[in-house]
Amino acid sequence: MSTGARTVVITGGTRGIGLGMARALLADGHRVALCGTDIERIEKVRAELDGPALVVPADVTDREQVRELWDAAVQRFGGVDVWINNAGVTHTRTPLWSLPAGEARKVVDTNLIGVVNGCAVAIAGMAEAGGGHVWNMEGLGSDGRSVAGLTGYGATKRAVTYLTEGLAKEMPSRVSIGLLSPGMVVTDLLTHGYDDEAELAKARKVFNVLADRVETVAPWLARRAVTETRNGVRVAWLTPGKVMRRFAAAPFRHRDLFAAPETA
């Protein structure tokens, strides 16, 4: 992959970690193409971003729309160097057997089929163009750890890890793939589905030890997304060693990631 400015496509890039990475990449002189499904949000992000950015509607569960995203990025920027399958959703925290079928289907379609679609389109396009790198995003469940009430979500993330490891063994020449692991990041996905305030308060204690804000994690991930492009690589923010150090320091370190930011 050539050095210098890169063109990076980020699915689900209009909010959360995806948007944070896009801002960091633009600040570093790269070009970005983003997609989302919320039209109002797309227009807002399009107006906010400063730099060479393309923001378009696309539903990752529809491969034709994913292919149109690829074509739009190529038409605007001349090619795609890095593709990040970031789009993802979670579901209500409840046992799988009580989860509505439609909600379960949306999680599987977005988190797994969406990644399959992104991989298929990006890998084929990069093979034809002469090279590139694809990233898939890990999450809760990727390491096999299970959390009650999030079985469906965790199963999709476990599947994405397997999918990526398998694809690394069958990539075409000059095209590579890897995993980005952001750890716990304070977004809507992290706190979604807590109906019991007591349970949410308990969870926040753990989050304040292990989690980080988007503006902390996203620039770190973004820089590695355009530099650490070996086939089969895994880039992780929250390593086991960091987890141990944070728990050891927790009694002496006060963090409140959910406090409202101070205003002038």
Secondary structure, DSSP 4 states (H G I P E B T S, - for coil): --SSS-EEEETTTTSHHHHHHHHHHHHTT-EEEEEES-HHHHHHHHHH--SSEEEEE--TTSHHHHHHHHHHHHHHHS--SEEEE-------SS-GGGS-HHHHHHHHIIIIIHHHHHHHHHHHHHHHHT-EEEEEE--TTTTS---TT-HHHHHHHHHHHHHHHHHTTSPPTTEEEEEEE--SB-SHHHHTT---HHHHHHHHHHHHHH-B-HHHHHHHHHHHHTT---TT-EEESS-HHHHHHHHHHGGG----TTSPPP--
